[in-house]
């Protein structure tokens, strides 16, 4: 399993959009992304910080049901 590196909020959004997520809305500095799957809708919230901590990124990927390897491949 590849290790995650620190990324910005914008980089995380771009990577998740490459995986099929769409920007639904934004409130302040938080962007909400959603993706329709066969199991139903999957959503996640991404803060627009200069640098996302690794734990925050893990939480985002858990919400989005994306593995770290999939994320790093499209980053």
C-alpha positions as CSV (number, residue, x, y, z in Angstrom):
1,X,0.0,0.0,0.0
2,X,1.4,3.4,-1.0
3,X,1.7,6.1,1.6
4,X,-0.4,9.2,1.3
5,X,1.4,12.5,1.0
6,X,0.1,15.9,2.1
7,X,-1.9,17.6,-0.6
8,X,-3.9,20.9,-0.8
9,X,-7.7,20.9,-0.7
10,X,-7.8,21.8,-4.4
11,X,-5.5,18.9,-5.4
12,X,-7.7,16.5,-3.5
13,X,-10.8,17.9,-5.3
14,X,-9.2,17.5,-8.7
15,X,-8.1,13.9,-7.9
16,X,-11.6,12.9,-6.7
17,X,-13.1,14.6,-9.8
18,X,-10.9,12.3,-11.9
19,X,-12.5,9.4,-10.0
20,X,-16.0,10.5,-11.1
21,X,-17.0,12.8,-8.2
22,X,-18.9,16.0,-9.0
23,X,-18.9,19.2,-7.1
24,X,-22.4,19.7,-5.6
25,X,-22.0,22.8,-3.6
26,X,-19.7,24.9,-1.4
27,X,-20.3,26.6,1.9
28,X,-17.5,28.8,3.0
29,X,-14.2,26.9,2.8
30,X,-15.8,23.4,2.5
31,X,-16.7,21.8,-0.8
32,X,-19.1,18.9,-1.0
33,X,-18.6,16.2,-3.7
34,X,-20.9,13.4,-4.7
35,X,-20.8,10.3,-6.9
36,X,-23.5,8.0,-7.9
37,X,-22.6,4.3,-7.6
38,X,-24.6,1.1,-7.9
39,X,-24.9,1.0,-4.1
40,X,-26.2,4.6,-4.0
41,X,-24.8,8.0,-3.7
42,X,-21.4,8.5,-2.0
43,X,-20.4,12.0,-0.7
44,X,-17.5,13.6,1.0
45,X,-16.6,17.1,2.4
46,X,-13.3,18.6,1.6
47,X,-11.9,21.7,3.4
48,X,-10.1,24.2,1.1
49,X,-6.9,24.3,3.2
50,X,-3.4,24.9,2.0
51,X,-2.4,21.6,3.3
52,X,-4.6,18.7,4.4
53,X,-3.2,16.6,7.2
54,X,-2.8,12.9,6.6
55,X,-5.5,12.0,9.1
56,X,-8.0,14.5,7.5
57,X,-7.2,13.0,4.1
58,X,-7.8,9.5,5.4
59,X,-11.2,10.6,6.7
60,X,-12.1,12.1,3.3
61,X,-11.1,8.9,1.5
62,X,-13.1,6.8,4.0
63,X,-16.2,9.0,3.3
64,X,-15.6,8.7,-0.4
65,X,-15.0,5.0,-0.3
66,X,-11.8,5.4,-2.2
67,X,-8.6,3.5,-1.4
68,X,-5.3,5.4,-0.8
69,X,-3.8,3.6,-3.8
70,X,-6.7,4.7,-6.1
71,X,-6.3,8.2,-4.9
72,X,-2.5,8.3,-5.3
73,X,-2.8,6.9,-8.9
74,X,-4.9,9.8,-10.1
75,X,-3.1,12.4,-8.1
